[in-house]
Every structure is written in C-alpha cells, then in structure tokens.
C-alpha cells in the first residue's frame, strides 16, 4: 500500500508541475477567457488529491490545503507566483 501511495504522490507532483506550466503560460491573461478550458482538469486534480489524502489519513482534505499545494515559488527570485491564486477552486464554481 505504501508503494502505491508513494507512486501516486510522484504522479501528483507531475500534475502540479503541468498546472504550474499552464499558470506561467496564462500569466497576465484574462482567466475568465480560459475558465472552461481549465476547470475540468482542475476538478479532476482536486478529486485525485482528495482521494489520495483520504486513503492516507482517513480524513477529508480542506480546500485551503489543496490551494497551498498550488502556490508556487519561482527558483530565480524566490517570490511567490501569484498566478495560481487566480485559479483557486472556490472561484472556479
């Protein structure tokens, strides 16, 4: 079971990196323009993270915890990348 959870964490890290790439690509763009294109993928991500968290802890993960996983820092200057704040799931409803 531990091997499966470790593998799922590695795969979710890969998904987070893809989300970061999309956030960089859309930086400075009107997020409402791309809302329909990205909502489904973000919902699937939330479902996967929620399921993994439940399997690990037998408890539900909060939206704040999920959002914290999607706030990235740039390696160049260490400043927080505010792009992902626009993608918070509460706002995607």
Residue frames relative to the residue before (quaternion, step in Angstrom):
aa qw qx qy qz dx dy dz
X 1.0000 0.0000 0.0000 0.0000 0.00 0.00 0.00
X 0.6405 0.5378 -0.3194 0.4455 3.58 0.99 -0.86
X 0.6245 0.5423 -0.3346 0.4516 3.59 1.05 -0.75
X 0.6536 0.5113 -0.3097 0.4641 3.56 0.99 -0.84
X 0.6592 0.4991 -0.3108 0.4688 3.59 0.95 -0.82
X 0.6292 0.5221 -0.3303 0.4716 3.58 1.03 -0.75
X 0.6583 0.5004 -0.3034 0.4735 3.57 0.94 -0.89
X 0.6543 0.5092 -0.3234 0.4561 3.59 0.95 -0.82
X 0.6307 0.5263 -0.3368 0.4602 3.60 1.04 -0.70
X 0.6275 0.5265 -0.3267 0.4715 3.58 1.02 -0.78
X 0.6817 0.4807 -0.2895 0.4694 3.58 0.92 -0.90
X 0.6491 0.4998 -0.3243 0.4730 3.59 1.00 -0.73
X 0.5900 0.5456 -0.3646 0.4705 3.60 1.10 -0.58
X 0.6328 0.5264 -0.3196 0.4694 3.57 1.05 -0.76
X 0.6447 0.5057 -0.3128 0.4803 3.56 1.01 -0.81
X 0.6338 0.5251 -0.3315 0.4611 3.59 0.97 -0.81
X 0.6369 0.5184 -0.3287 0.4664 3.59 1.01 -0.73
X 0.6356 0.5108 -0.3282 0.4768 3.60 1.04 -0.74
X 0.6326 0.5167 -0.3299 0.4732 3.58 1.00 -0.80
X 0.6274 0.5294 -0.3254 0.4692 3.58 1.03 -0.79
X 0.6454 0.5169 -0.3201 0.4625 3.60 0.95 -0.83
X 0.6424 0.5023 -0.3179 0.4836 3.58 0.99 -0.82
X 0.6424 0.5279 -0.3233 0.4518 3.59 0.95 -0.87
X 0.6458 0.5048 -0.3192 0.4757 3.58 0.99 -0.81
X 0.6540 0.5246 -0.3080 0.4497 3.56 0.95 -0.89
X 0.7546 0.3869 -0.2011 0.4904 3.58 0.99 -0.83
X 0.3640 0.7444 -0.4891 0.2722 3.58 1.25 0.07
X 0.8104 0.2244 -0.1948 0.5050 3.54 -0.82 1.04
X 0.5962 0.5585 -0.3618 0.4491 3.58 1.27 -0.11
X 0.5587 -0.5667 0.4774 0.3726 3.56 -1.29 0.30
X 0.3699 -0.7717 0.4742 0.2069 3.59 -0.37 1.24
X 0.5964 0.5774 -0.3708 0.4165 3.60 1.08 -0.58
X 0.5885 0.5830 -0.3574 0.4314 3.55 1.15 -0.58
X 0.7755 0.3358 -0.1600 0.5101 3.60 1.05 -0.75
X 0.3123 0.8016 -0.4681 0.2019 3.57 1.32 0.02
X 0.7193 0.4490 -0.2650 0.4592 3.60 0.71 -1.02
X 0.6499 0.5377 -0.3195 0.4316 3.58 1.06 -0.65
X 0.7857 0.3464 -0.1807 0.4797 3.60 0.99 -0.71
X 0.5125 0.6868 -0.4134 0.3079 3.61 1.15 -0.46
X 0.6679 0.5144 -0.3167 0.4347 3.60 0.81 -0.93
X 0.6664 0.5010 -0.3023 0.4621 3.57 0.90 -0.86
X 0.6569 0.4996 -0.3099 0.4720 3.57 0.99 -0.79
X 0.6281 0.5252 -0.3357 0.4658 3.59 1.04 -0.72
X 0.6431 0.5082 -0.3175 0.4768 3.59 0.99 -0.78
X 0.6239 0.5315 -0.3329 0.4662 3.57 1.04 -0.77
X 0.6525 0.5105 -0.3128 0.4646 3.59 0.90 -0.93
X 0.6413 0.5233 -0.3217 0.4599 3.58 0.97 -0.83
X 0.6754 0.4949 -0.2958 0.4598 3.60 0.89 -0.90
X 0.6653 0.4897 -0.3022 0.4757 3.59 0.92 -0.90
X 0.6458 0.5254 -0.3189 0.4531 3.58 0.98 -0.83
X 0.6625 0.4998 -0.3023 0.4689 3.57 0.93 -0.90
X 0.6574 0.5060 -0.3137 0.4619 3.58 0.88 -0.90
X 0.6551 0.5105 -0.3114 0.4618 3.58 0.91 -0.90
X 0.6576 0.5104 -0.3151 0.4557 3.59 0.95 -0.84
X 0.6402 0.5160 -0.3252 0.4670 3.59 0.97 -0.83
X 0.6888 0.4891 -0.2804 0.4557 3.60 0.96 -0.86
X 0.8439 0.2394 -0.0603 0.4764 3.57 0.79 -1.05
X 0.3145 -0.7515 0.5026 0.2894 3.58 1.24 -0.40
X 0.6375 0.4353 -0.3530 0.5286 3.55 1.10 0.80
X 0.5287 -0.6296 0.4687 0.3232 3.55 -1.27 0.37
X 0.3957 -0.6932 0.5536 0.2375 3.54 -1.13 0.71
X 0.4113 -0.7038 0.5190 0.2572 3.58 -1.04 0.73
X 0.6160 -0.5416 0.4159 0.3926 3.55 -1.25 0.40
X 0.6021 0.5571 -0.3606 0.4439 3.59 1.07 -0.63
X 0.6459 0.5093 -0.3224 0.4685 3.58 1.00 -0.79
X 0.6450 0.5038 -0.3209 0.4767 3.59 0.99 -0.80
X 0.6550 0.5176 -0.3127 0.4530 3.59 0.92 -0.88
X 0.6228 0.5496 -0.3421 0.4393 3.59 1.02 -0.76
X 0.6393 0.5246 -0.3241 0.4595 3.58 1.11 -0.64
X 0.7369 0.4103 -0.2143 0.4926 3.58 1.20 -0.47
X 0.5368 0.5338 -0.4510 0.4728 3.57 1.14 0.59
X 0.1409 -0.8326 0.5355 0.0126 3.52 -0.42 1.29
X 0.2406 -0.7175 0.6241 0.1942 3.53 -1.28 0.39
X 0.4189 -0.6830 0.5297 0.2784 3.53 -1.08 0.66
X 0.4893 -0.6797 0.4670 0.2837 3.56 -0.95 0.84
X 0.5982 0.6123 -0.3560 0.3747 3.56 1.13 -0.63
X 0.8460 0.0803 -0.0097 0.5271 3.57 0.74 -1.01
X 0.4848 -0.7090 0.4089 0.3083 3.59 1.24 0.03
X 0.4967 0.6446 -0.4438 0.3753 3.59 1.23 0.10
X 0.5514 -0.6189 0.4503 0.3318 3.53 -1.12 0.71
X 0.3652 -0.7029 0.5674 0.2252 3.54 -1.04 0.83
X 0.2662 -0.8113 0.5052 0.1253 3.57 -0.32 1.27
X 0.4308 0.7269 -0.4546 0.2819 3.60 1.22 -0.24
X 0.7006 0.4890 -0.2918 0.4299 3.57 0.81 -0.94
X 0.5402 0.6111 -0.4224 0.3954 3.60 1.09 -0.41
X 0.6260 0.5355 -0.3356 0.4568 3.58 1.11 -0.58
X 0.6936 0.4733 -0.2697 0.4714 3.58 1.20 -0.45
X 0.2982 0.7702 -0.5231 0.2104 3.59 1.17 0.19
X 0.5377 -0.6923 0.3925 0.2784 3.50 -0.88 1.02
X 0.5650 0.5837 -0.4020 0.4224 3.60 1.06 -0.50
X 0.7010 0.4672 -0.2581 0.4729 3.56 1.05 -0.77
X 0.6291 0.5776 -0.3269 0.4047 3.58 1.22 -0.36
X 0.4438 0.7209 -0.4466 0.2897 3.62 1.22 -0.10
